[in-house]
Amino acid sequence: MSIRNVIVTGAGRGIGRAIAAELAANGHRVVLASRTETQLLASAEEIARSGGTAIAVPTDVTSLASVEALMNRALAEFGAVDAVVNNAGSFNTIGPTWETDPESFWNDITINLRGPYLVCRSVIPHMIERGSGTIVNMIGGGTGNPFPYGNAYGTSKAGLMRFTESLATELKEHGIAVFATNPGLVRTAMTELQVTTEAGKRWLGQIEQLFRDGVDRPPTDAARLIRKLLEGDYFALTGRRFGPEDDPAEVAGQTDRIVAEDLRTLRFRE
């Protein structure tokens, strides 16, 4: 396995921190990106104590200038970017759509969709020049099914899945793979908002019930899945989605059927 240089957004806490730690523990060099510098530095220090290599780059993924600065720093430190994990996300808008705050609604969509677009836009020319690369976009609840009272989040994640598929088609000729991963229900600061706030309790009570029922995946499941995707050769499945229960090697054994039947995609099924 060759060492890869990987940018992970939303790496200051939760799933993003777990992804970065998993990659660093397995010999990859990681660029940690998020808006909160103190959290980033804590992630980087944790990785360093474990013998890994990581740099912390405070980044607002919704800002073109900030994302371009992230890319420039990654290239200056490591000389190349082999992979990107677009994990940064937001789920602050809860409730009936007609009662939600328009700015909050649009902010969720901006972080969840504009953010990955800007990061991809920044890194892709470099990957095309090198003739290789891997992009992983983090989808979630509402991607393939309705998400009432979490409409902003669900809409943005469905859009991110379609973005993944379209981008994969555009980049196939350049040898760049694009995947979508779903971490499952993980107890993070994001889901705590759904459980502890009045709006969350009123409109998304099923989340707290799922936690009571023990439906709670550790963030390390998503981290291991993404590491396996980055370390293996799954190019034939570019544009497809993977869940936390998936072993990419086992999924790859079904490649012919998945491609022939257009599975693991966002499709109308008549």
N, C-alpha and C positions, 0 to 999 in steps of 0.2 A: 504494500500500500504506500503510495506516495503522499507526502505531506501536502495538504491543501491550505490555501489562504481563504478564509471564509468571513464575510461580513454577516453579522447577525443583528437585526434591528430589534428594538424592544428588549435588549439584553440586560437591562438593569435589575430585573426581578422576574419572578414567576417562571413561565415556560421559556422565555428567552434566555434567562440566566441558566436554566437547566440545559438548554441546547448548547450554549457556549461552553459550559463546563464539560459536557459529554464530548464535544469535538476536541477541546483542548486536552482532555484526559487521554484521548486516542491519538495524540501527536499532531493535530492540526493547529495552525496558527489562526487566531480569531481576532477580528476587529469588532469590538463591542460598541453598539450605537443605541442611544436613547436620549431623551431630553434631560433627564435628571443626572447630573454629574456625580453626585454623591453615591447613588446606586451603582452607576457604572464603575466607579473606582473600587467599590466594595466587591463587585463581580470580578474585576481584573485582579485584585489582591488575592481573592480566594483561589483563582486559577493559578496565580504565581506561586502561592504556598503549596499547591499540589504539583508543582513542577511543569505547568503548562505555560504557553506563550499567548498573551493577549494584550491589546492596547485598547484604551477607552477613548472614544471620540464622541463628545456630546453632540447630538444631532437632532434637528427637527425634520422629520421625514416629509413634512408638508411644504418645506421650503427648498426651492431649487438650489439656491446658493449654499444652503447648509448641506444638502445631499452631495453636491459637487465637491464641497470641501471634504466631506467624508471619503469620497472616492480618491481624491488627491492624497489624502493622508494615508489611506490604505496602500496606495501604490508607492508612496515615498518610503513607508516602513517595510513593506514586504516585496515590492517589485511587481506583484501580480495579484489579481483577484480571481480565484478559481470558482468560487461559488458565493451565492447570496441567499440568505434566509430572511424573507420578509415576514417578520413575526409581530412587529409593532401593531397594536390595535387599540380600539376604543369602543366601549359599550356603555355610554352614559345616558342614553335616551330611552326611557321606559314609560310606557303608557299608551293610551289610544292616540293614534297618529294625529288626529285633529286637535288634540289637547297638548301635544308636545311643543317644546320650544324650537322654533325653526333653526336657530343658530346651533343648538345642541345637536339636532338631527343632522344638519349638514356637516358639523364638525366630526361626527362619527364616520360619515361617509368619506370625508376628506382624508382622515387619518388612515382608514381601512382600504381606500382605493387609490387616492392620489399618491399616498405614501409609497406603496409598491410600484406604482407607475414611474414616479420620479427616480426611485432607486434603480429600477430596471433600465430606464432611459439613460442613466448615468453610466452603468456598468456594461451594457451590451456592446457599445463600440469597441471597448477593450477586449471583450470576449470574442467578438467577431474577428478582430485582428489576430488573436491567438488561435482561433479555430476550435475553441472548446469552452465549456463552462456549464454550470448547473445553477438553476434558479428554483427556489422552493418558496411557494406562497402559502401562508397559513389561512385556510378557510375556517368555517365553524358553523354553528347553528344557524339555520335559515338558508344555507346554501342550496339545498335541494328540496326544501319543504317550507311551507309558510311559517313565519315566526311572529304571530300576533303579539303586539305590545313591545316587541323588540324589532320593529320594522326597519329602523335605520341600520342596525347591525346586520340583520338578515339580508337586506337589500344590497348592502356593500359587499357581503361575502359571496352572494350569488354573482355579483358583478366581477368579483375577483376570480371566481372560478372560470367565468367566460373569458376574462382577460388572460388567464393562464392558458386556456385552450387556444385562443387566437394567437397569442405570443409564441406558443410552442410551434404552431404551423409556420409562422413567419421565420422562426429561427432554426427550423429543422435542417435546412440546407447549409447552415453554418456550423453544425455539430454541437449546438447548444440545447441542452434539455431543460424543460420547464415542468415542474410538478406542483401539485397542490396537496397539502396535508391537513388533516383534521385531528386536533389533539384529543377530542372527546371532552367530556365534562371534567374540568380540572378546578380545584379550589384555589383561586388566585384573587388578587385584589379586585379584578374585574367581576368575578362571580360573587365576591363578598358584597359588592354594591347591589347585586340582585337579591341577595338574601337579607341584608340588614336595613336597607332604606325602606321608607314607607311605600314608595312607588313599586319597588321590587316585591315587597311582601304582598301588595295588593294585586299587581298585574302579572307577576312571574312567580307565583307561589309554588309552581311545580318544580322550580330549581331547588328550593329548600327541601322539598319532599324527596327529591332524588338523592340529595346529600344524606338525608335521614335514612334512606333505603340503602345507603352504601355505594351509590353510583358516584364514584369519585376517583378518577384516574390520576396517578402521580404524574407530574410533568416529565419525569424521566422516560415515560413511554414514548411521548412525542419526540424527545431528544434522541432516543435510540433509533427510532424510525428514520429520522432525518439523517442521522449519521450513516445508516445503512444505505440510504438513497444516494448520499454523496460519495460513498466509498465503492459502490457497485456500478455495474454497467447496465442501466435500465433504460437506455436511450429509446428502445423500441416502444416504451410506454410513455414517452413524452406527451405532455398535455393531460395526463390522467391524474386522478385523485387517489390518495392513500390514507387509510385511517390508522388509529393507534393499535388496532388489533392485527394489522397486516405485517407479515414478513415479506419484504420486497422480493426475496428470492422465490418464495412460494407463489406470489402473485405473478412473477415473471414466467413461471411454468405454464400459466394460462394465457400468455401473450396472444397467441393466434386467435383464440376465442374472444378475448377482450377487444382486439382490434376489429375482428370481423363483425362483431355485434355492437361495436361502438359503446362499450361499457365504461364505467367509471368517468362519465362525462356529465355535462348538464344538458339534457335533451328532453324534448317532448316525446312521450311514449304513447303512441296511438293505441 
